[in-house]
């Protein structure tokens, strides 16, 4: 997928890339919107680099499990989708 569809911080799809991939694959999906309200507190406690490493590890694991992951327009909102089997 082209760089224009990637989130530069986490290496996951951005909102446009997420929508593009879902539309390209077609079919039925369940889509979850996760809103991490406490990210600011995590950043204050652990620092941005460590917090970002934690999220990157989680996203990598989810992608391996077949989830489609995208970042919304706001930094603390993540879209996660899994196709129906």
TAZIBEL-V680348 format. One record per pair of residues at least 12 apart in sequence whose ideal C-beta (glycine too) atoms are under 10 Angstrom apart, sorted by the first residue. I is the first residue (numbers start at 0). J is the second residue. D is the distance in Angstrom with one decimal. If there is no record, write none. Layout:
BEGIN
i=I j=J d=D
i=I j=J d=D
END
This chain:
BEGIN
i=0 j=12 d=6.9
i=0 j=16 d=5.9
i=0 j=19 d=7.7
i=0 j=20 d=7.1
i=0 j=23 d=9.5
i=1 j=16 d=8.3
i=1 j=19 d=9.4
i=2 j=16 d=9.6
i=3 j=15 d=7.5
i=3 j=16 d=7.8
i=3 j=19 d=9.7
i=4 j=16 d=2.8
i=4 j=17 d=8.1
i=4 j=18 d=9.2
i=4 j=19 d=6.0
i=4 j=20 d=7.9
i=4 j=69 d=8.8
i=5 j=69 d=9.8
i=5 j=70 d=9.4
i=6 j=58 d=9.5
i=6 j=68 d=9.3
i=6 j=69 d=7.7
i=6 j=70 d=4.4
i=6 j=71 d=9.8
i=6 j=74 d=9.4
i=6 j=77 d=9.6
i=7 j=70 d=9.8
i=8 j=47 d=9.2
i=8 j=51 d=6.2
i=8 j=54 d=8.5
i=8 j=55 d=8.6
i=8 j=70 d=8.0
i=8 j=74 d=8.2
i=9 j=51 d=7.0
i=9 j=54 d=5.9
i=9 j=55 d=5.7
i=9 j=57 d=9.6
i=9 j=58 d=5.8
i=9 j=59 d=9.5
i=9 j=68 d=8.4
i=9 j=69 d=9.9
i=9 j=70 d=6.4
i=9 j=74 d=9.8
i=9 j=77 d=8.7
i=10 j=55 d=6.8
i=10 j=58 d=7.6
i=10 j=59 d=8.5
i=10 j=62 d=9.5
i=10 j=68 d=9.8
i=10 j=70 d=10.0
i=11 j=54 d=9.0
i=11 j=55 d=8.6
i=11 j=58 d=5.2
i=11 j=59 d=9.1
i=11 j=61 d=9.1
i=11 j=62 d=7.6
i=11 j=67 d=9.2
i=11 j=68 d=4.7
i=11 j=69 d=6.2
i=11 j=70 d=5.8
i=11 j=77 d=7.9
i=11 j=78 d=9.3
i=11 j=79 d=9.8
i=12 j=58 d=10.0
i=12 j=62 d=9.8
i=12 j=67 d=7.2
i=12 j=68 d=6.5
i=12 j=69 d=4.0
i=12 j=70 d=7.2
i=12 j=78 d=8.2
i=12 j=80 d=10.0
i=13 j=69 d=6.3
i=13 j=70 d=5.6
i=13 j=71 d=8.4
i=13 j=72 d=8.5
i=13 j=78 d=9.8
i=14 j=69 d=5.9
i=14 j=70 d=6.9
i=14 j=71 d=5.4
i=14 j=72 d=5.8
i=14 j=73 d=9.7
i=14 j=76 d=9.1
i=14 j=78 d=7.3
i=15 j=69 d=8.6
i=15 j=72 d=9.8
i=16 j=67 d=9.5
i=16 j=68 d=10.0
i=16 j=69 d=6.1
i=16 j=70 d=8.9
i=17 j=30 d=8.8
i=17 j=67 d=6.7
i=17 j=68 d=7.7
i=17 j=69 d=2.7
i=17 j=70 d=7.9
i=17 j=71 d=8.5
i=17 j=77 d=9.6
i=17 j=78 d=5.2
i=17 j=79 d=9.4
i=17 j=80 d=7.4
i=18 j=69 d=7.8
i=18 j=78 d=8.9
i=19 j=69 d=9.5
i=20 j=67 d=5.8
i=20 j=68 d=9.9
i=20 j=69 d=7.8
i=20 j=80 d=8.6
i=21 j=67 d=6.7
i=21 j=69 d=8.7
i=21 j=78 d=9.1
i=21 j=80 d=6.3
i=21 j=82 d=9.1
i=24 j=67 d=7.9
i=24 j=80 d=9.3
i=24 j=82 d=6.9
i=25 j=82 d=9.4
i=26 j=82 d=5.6
i=26 j=83 d=7.0
i=27 j=82 d=7.0
i=27 j=83 d=4.5
i=27 j=84 d=9.9
i=28 j=67 d=7.7
i=28 j=80 d=4.7
i=28 j=81 d=6.8
i=28 j=82 d=5.3
i=28 j=83 d=6.9
i=29 j=79 d=8.9
i=29 j=80 d=6.7
i=29 j=81 d=5.7
i=29 j=82 d=8.2
i=29 j=83 d=7.0
i=30 j=67 d=8.8
i=30 j=69 d=9.5
i=30 j=78 d=6.2
i=30 j=79 d=7.4
i=30 j=80 d=4.6
i=30 j=81 d=8.6
i=31 j=66 d=9.0
i=31 j=68 d=10.0
i=31 j=77 d=8.5
i=31 j=78 d=7.2
i=31 j=79 d=4.6
i=31 j=80 d=7.3
i=31 j=81 d=8.4
i=32 j=71 d=7.3
i=32 j=76 d=6.3
i=32 j=77 d=7.6
i=32 j=78 d=5.9
i=32 j=79 d=8.1
i=33 j=68 d=9.7
i=33 j=71 d=9.4
i=33 j=75 d=8.8
i=33 j=76 d=7.1
i=33 j=77 d=4.7
i=33 j=78 d=7.8
i=33 j=79 d=6.4
i=34 j=71 d=8.7
i=34 j=73 d=8.4
i=34 j=75 d=6.3
i=34 j=76 d=5.2
i=34 j=77 d=8.1
i=35 j=50 d=9.8
i=35 j=54 d=8.4
i=35 j=73 d=10.0
i=35 j=74 d=8.7
i=35 j=75 d=4.4
i=35 j=76 d=7.5
i=35 j=77 d=7.1
i=36 j=75 d=6.7
i=36 j=76 d=9.8
i=37 j=75 d=8.5
i=38 j=50 d=6.8
i=38 j=51 d=9.9
i=38 j=54 d=8.5
i=38 j=74 d=7.2
i=38 j=75 d=4.6
i=38 j=76 d=10.0
i=39 j=74 d=9.6
i=39 j=75 d=8.0
i=41 j=53 d=7.8
i=41 j=54 d=9.2
i=41 j=75 d=10.0
i=54 j=70 d=9.7
i=54 j=77 d=8.3
i=57 j=77 d=9.4
i=58 j=70 d=9.2
i=58 j=77 d=8.0
i=58 j=79 d=9.1
i=61 j=77 d=9.5
i=61 j=79 d=6.6
i=61 j=81 d=9.1
i=62 j=79 d=10.0
i=64 j=81 d=8.3
i=65 j=80 d=9.8
i=65 j=81 d=6.4
i=65 j=82 d=7.7
i=65 j=84 d=9.8
i=66 j=78 d=9.9
i=66 j=79 d=5.3
i=66 j=80 d=6.7
i=66 j=81 d=5.3
i=66 j=82 d=9.4
i=67 j=79 d=7.3
i=67 j=80 d=4.4
i=67 j=81 d=7.3
i=67 j=82 d=8.0
i=68 j=80 d=7.8
END
